[in-house]
Amino acid sequence: MDTIPSFSLAGKVAVVIGGTGELCGAISEAFAGHGARVALVGRNAEKGAARVSRIAAANGTAWFEDCDASDKGALENLLGRVIAREGRVDILVNGAGVNSATPFFDISDEEFDRIFRVNLKGVFFACQVFGRYFVDNKVVASIINIGSESGIIPLSRVFTYSATKAAVHNLSKNLAREWAPFGIRVNTLVPGFFPAEQNRKILQPERIAKILAHTPAGRFGAAPELGGAAVLLAGDASGFITGAEIVVDGGFNAMAL
């Protein structure tokens, strides 16, 4: 009988960009809970320290790294720091993101550029920087890009955000094809509606009612519920999964009427 692949991440080092946020913070906790050593990457040291403390209290290993994820040079420095500390990187999560509910005709150049810089440019160059390291060092690695329901189907009121996420979905599949021969898997983890800092401004009562009516599970997701799918994609148990979109949405994407 073939051995069932392990879901353990023991011995692996994960870099979670956006790890100070609610969703990627929960993913970081799940990784640490399954044995990975986790670099939480963000710009808010206070939030980073709080998440590191939560992980330490559960006997996990994590530390905070300050980095502007939209700056390629900063990403190269980040990689160097993690390698100097841990000697390796095995898992990359690209989860930094910003959003806005600005009406389409009112979206400014500045807002457009800001959202694309964080949501797409950051993912693109992180994949470039860490992907080069994985290829050059023959690392059997996993890259998890955080997508969105709006990357699959258009959602109202988030025009620029939706465009960036559609591009992230496309980029992930493109890189999955390119890097499969090197043992590097690239997948998109697609959260449904999880209340978080970036979307609370657009979750008015009327919109909440529409979302829940379209979600067979009848509720929002809780951040820890992303952890299981992330652990699956990060480790050896998903060794034949690449170029996939793993949707965690309570059935939202399965519902038409």
C-alpha positions in Angstrom: 0.0 0.0 0.0 1.3 3.4 -0.9 2.2 5.8 1.9 -0.2 8.7 2.3 1.7 11.9 1.9 2.3 13.8 5.2 0.6 17.1 6.0 3.5 18.0 8.2 5.6 21.1 7.4 8.4 20.2 9.8 11.8 21.3 8.5 10.3 23.8 6.1 10.7 27.6 6.1 7.8 29.7 5.0 7.8 33.4 4.0 4.3 34.8 4.3 4.0 38.2 2.7 1.0 39.9 4.2 1.5 37.8 7.4 0.5 40.7 9.6 -3.0 40.8 8.1 -5.9 38.8 9.3 -6.1 36.1 6.6 -2.4 35.6 6.1 -1.8 35.9 9.8 -4.1 32.9 10.2 -2.3 31.1 7.5 1.0 31.8 9.3 -0.4 30.3 12.4 -1.5 27.2 10.6 1.9 26.8 9.0 3.6 27.1 12.4 1.1 24.7 13.9 2.2 22.1 11.4 5.9 22.6 12.1 7.1 25.3 9.7 9.3 28.1 10.7 7.5 31.3 9.5 8.7 34.7 8.5 5.7 37.1 8.8 6.3 39.9 6.3 4.5 43.3 6.5 4.9 46.9 7.4 3.3 47.0 10.8 5.7 45.9 13.5 3.1 46.0 16.2 0.8 43.7 14.4 3.7 41.5 13.5 4.8 41.2 17.1 1.3 40.3 18.2 1.0 37.5 15.7 4.5 36.2 16.6 3.5 36.1 20.2 0.3 34.1 19.4 2.4 31.6 17.4 5.0 31.4 20.2 2.2 30.8 22.8 1.2 27.8 20.7 4.8 26.5 20.6 5.4 27.6 17.0 8.3 29.4 15.5 7.8 32.8 13.8 9.4 36.2 13.5 8.5 39.5 11.9 10.2 40.9 8.8 9.6 44.5 7.6 9.4 44.8 3.9 7.8 46.9 1.2 6.5 44.0 -1.0 6.1 46.2 -4.0 9.8 47.0 -4.1 11.9 44.4 -5.9 15.1 45.5 -4.1 13.4 45.2 -0.7 12.2 41.7 -1.7 15.8 40.7 -2.6 16.9 41.9 0.8 14.1 40.0 2.5 15.2 36.8 0.8 18.8 37.4 1.9 17.8 38.0 5.5 15.7 34.8 5.7 18.4 32.7 4.1 21.0 34.2 6.5 18.8 33.3 9.4 17.3 29.9 8.4 19.6 28.7 5.5 16.6 28.0 3.2 13.1 28.9 2.0 10.6 26.3 0.9 7.2 28.1 0.9 6.2 31.6 -0.4 2.8 33.1 0.2 1.9 36.3 -1.6 -0.9 37.8 0.4 -0.4 41.6 0.6 -3.4 43.4 -0.7 -5.3 46.7 -0.7 -8.8 47.5 -1.9 -11.1 50.4 -2.6 -14.8 50.8 -3.3 -14.4 54.0 -5.4 -17.0 54.4 -8.2 -15.5 53.6 -11.5 -15.5 57.1 -13.0 -13.9 58.5 -9.8 -10.9 56.1 -9.7 -7.8 58.3 -9.9 -4.4 57.5 -11.4 -2.9 57.5 -7.9 -5.5 55.0 -6.5 -5.2 52.8 -9.6 -1.4 52.7 -9.3 -1.4 52.1 -5.6 -3.7 49.0 -5.8 -1.8 47.6 -8.8 1.5 48.2 -7.1 0.6 46.2 -4.0 -1.7 43.6 -5.4 0.0 42.7 -8.7 3.5 44.2 -8.8 4.2 42.8 -5.4 3.2 39.3 -6.4 5.0 39.5 -9.7 8.3 40.6 -8.3 8.1 38.3 -5.3 7.6 35.4 -7.6 10.6 36.6 -9.7 12.9 37.0 -6.7 12.0 33.8 -4.8 11.4 31.8 -8.0 14.9 32.6 -9.2 16.2 31.3 -5.8 14.1 28.2 -6.0 15.2 27.4 -9.6 18.9 28.1 -9.0 19.1 26.1 -5.8 16.9 23.2 -7.1 14.4 23.7 -4.2 11.2 21.7 -4.4 9.0 24.6 -3.4 5.5 25.8 -3.1 4.2 29.3 -4.1 0.7 30.2 -2.9 -0.7 33.4 -4.4 -3.8 34.8 -2.7 -6.5 35.3 -5.3 -10.1 36.4 -4.9 -13.6 35.5 -6.0 -13.3 38.7 -8.1 -10.4 37.1 -9.9 -12.9 34.5 -11.2 -16.1 36.4 -11.6 -16.6 40.2 -11.7 -17.8 41.6 -8.4 -19.4 45.0 -8.1 -17.7 48.0 -6.5 -14.1 46.8 -6.6 -13.0 47.5 -10.1 -9.3 48.0 -9.7 -9.0 45.2 -7.1 -10.8 42.8 -9.4 -8.5 43.6 -12.3 -5.4 43.0 -10.1 -6.8 39.7 -8.8 -7.7 38.4 -12.3 -4.1 39.1 -13.3 -2.8 37.2 -10.2 -4.9 34.2 -11.2 -3.4 34.3 -14.7 0.1 34.8 -13.5 -0.1 31.9 -11.2 -1.2 29.5 -13.9 1.5 30.8 -16.3 4.2 30.3 -13.7 2.9 26.8 -12.8 3.4 25.8 -16.4 6.9 27.3 -16.6 8.2 25.9 -13.3 6.7 22.5 -13.1 9.8 20.9 -14.6 11.8 22.4 -11.7 9.6 20.9 -9.0 8.1 24.3 -8.1 4.4 24.4 -7.7 2.4 27.6 -8.0 -1.3 27.7 -6.9 -3.9 30.3 -6.2 -5.7 30.2 -2.8 -9.1 31.9 -3.3 -10.9 33.1 -0.2 -14.6 33.9 -0.4 -16.0 36.5 1.9 -13.9 36.7 5.0 -14.4 40.0 6.9 -10.9 41.6 7.1 -9.4 45.0 7.3 -9.3 45.6 3.6 -13.0 44.9 2.9 -14.8 46.1 6.0 -15.4 49.5 4.5 -17.6 48.0 1.7 -19.5 45.5 3.9 -22.6 47.6 4.5 -25.8 45.8 5.7 -27.4 45.7 2.2 -24.2 44.2 0.7 -23.8 41.7 3.5 -27.4 40.5 2.9 -26.7 40.0 -0.8 -23.4 38.1 -0.1 -25.0 35.8 2.5 -28.0 35.1 0.2 -25.5 34.0 -2.5 -23.5 31.8 -0.1 -24.9 28.3 0.4 -23.2 28.1 3.8 -25.1 31.1 4.9 -22.2 32.9 6.7 -18.9 34.6 6.3 -15.7 32.6 6.5 -13.5 32.7 9.6 -9.8 33.4 9.0 -8.6 30.1 10.5 -10.7 28.2 7.9 -8.1 29.2 5.2 -5.4 27.4 7.2 -6.3 23.8 6.1 -6.2 24.6 2.4 -3.0 26.6 2.8 -1.3 23.8 4.7 -2.4 21.4 1.9 -0.9 23.5 -0.8 2.3 24.3 1.1 3.4 20.7 1.8 4.2 17.3 0.2 0.5 16.2 0.4 -0.2 18.4 -2.7 2.9 17.3 -4.7 0.8 16.8 -7.9 -1.3 20.0 -7.5 0.0 23.0 -9.5 -1.8 25.7 -11.5 -4.9 25.1 -9.4 -7.4 27.5 -7.9 -8.4 26.2 -4.5 -11.6 28.1 -3.6 -12.6 28.4 0.1 -15.9 30.3 0.0 -18.8 28.3 1.5 -20.1 27.5 -1.9 -20.4 31.1 -3.2 -18.7 30.3 -6.6 -21.0 27.3 -7.0 -24.2 29.3 -6.9 -25.7 30.9 -10.0 -29.3 31.7 -8.8 
